[in-house]
Amino acid sequence: MLKKALSALLLCGALFSGQFAAHAGADEFFNVKNPDSQLRHEADSDEIRAAAQESADTLREHHGWFSSRKPGRHAR
C-alpha cells in the first residue's frame, strides 16, 4: 500500500513538474514593437544570408579551380 501511494505521488510530481517549469517564466522572448520593424529585420537578415551564400559560392568555385591545378588530381 505504501509503495503504491509513493509511486502515485512520484508520478503526479513528475507530471506536474513540467507544467510548473513551463509557467515559471524562464523563457525570454524578443518582443517586436511593430510588424514594420519585423519586416525590416527579416529583410536585413535575408540580405546578409544572400551575401554570405554568394561569398561561399565564390570561395567554393575558387577552391575548386585551385585544387584542380594541383598535380595528381586528374584521372588518366
C-alpha positions as CSV (number, residue, x, y, z in Angstrom):
1,M,0.0,0.0,0.0
2,L,2.8,2.4,1.0
3,K,4.7,1.5,-2.2
4,K,1.6,2.3,-4.4
5,A,1.0,5.6,-2.7
6,L,4.6,6.6,-3.1
7,S,4.6,5.6,-6.7
8,A,1.4,7.6,-7.3
9,L,2.9,10.6,-5.5
10,L,6.1,10.4,-7.6
11,L,4.1,10.1,-10.8
12,C,2.0,13.1,-10.0
13,G,5.1,15.1,-9.1
14,A,6.7,14.1,-12.4
15,L,3.6,15.0,-14.4
16,F,3.1,18.5,-12.9
17,S,6.8,19.5,-12.7
18,G,6.8,20.2,-16.4
19,Q,3.7,22.4,-16.1
20,F,5.3,24.3,-13.2
21,A,8.6,24.8,-15.2
22,A,6.7,25.9,-18.3
23,H,4.9,28.7,-16.3
24,A,7.9,29.7,-14.3
25,G,8.8,32.4,-16.9
26,A,12.3,31.1,-17.6
27,D,11.9,31.7,-21.3
28,E,12.7,35.2,-22.6
29,F,11.5,36.3,-25.9
30,F,12.4,39.2,-28.1
31,N,9.4,41.5,-28.3
32,V,8.8,43.1,-31.7
33,K,7.3,46.5,-31.4
34,N,5.5,46.5,-34.7
35,P,5.3,44.5,-37.9
36,D,7.3,47.0,-39.9
37,S,10.4,46.6,-37.8
38,Q,10.0,42.8,-38.0
39,L,9.9,43.0,-41.8
40,R,12.9,45.3,-41.9
41,H,14.8,42.9,-39.6
42,E,13.9,39.9,-41.8
43,A,14.9,41.8,-45.0
44,D,18.3,42.7,-43.4
45,S,18.7,39.0,-42.4
46,D,17.9,37.9,-46.0
47,E,20.4,40.3,-47.4
48,I,23.1,39.1,-45.0
49,R,22.3,35.5,-45.8
50,A,22.4,36.1,-49.6
51,A,25.7,37.9,-49.3
52,A,27.2,35.0,-47.2
53,Q,25.9,32.5,-49.7
54,E,27.4,34.4,-52.6
55,S,30.7,34.6,-50.8
56,A,30.6,30.9,-50.0
57,D,29.9,30.1,-53.7
58,T,32.8,32.2,-54.9
59,L,35.2,30.7,-52.4
60,R,34.0,27.2,-53.3
61,E,34.5,27.9,-57.0
62,H,37.9,29.4,-56.4
63,H,38.9,26.4,-54.2
64,G,37.7,24.0,-56.9
65,W,39.8,25.8,-59.5
66,F,42.8,25.9,-57.3
67,S,42.5,22.2,-56.3
68,S,42.1,21.2,-60.0
69,R,45.5,22.7,-60.8
70,K,47.4,20.5,-58.2
71,P,49.4,17.7,-59.8
72,G,47.9,14.2,-59.4
73,R,44.3,15.3,-59.3
74,H,43.5,14.4,-62.9
75,A,42.3,10.9,-63.8
76,R,44.3,9.3,-66.6
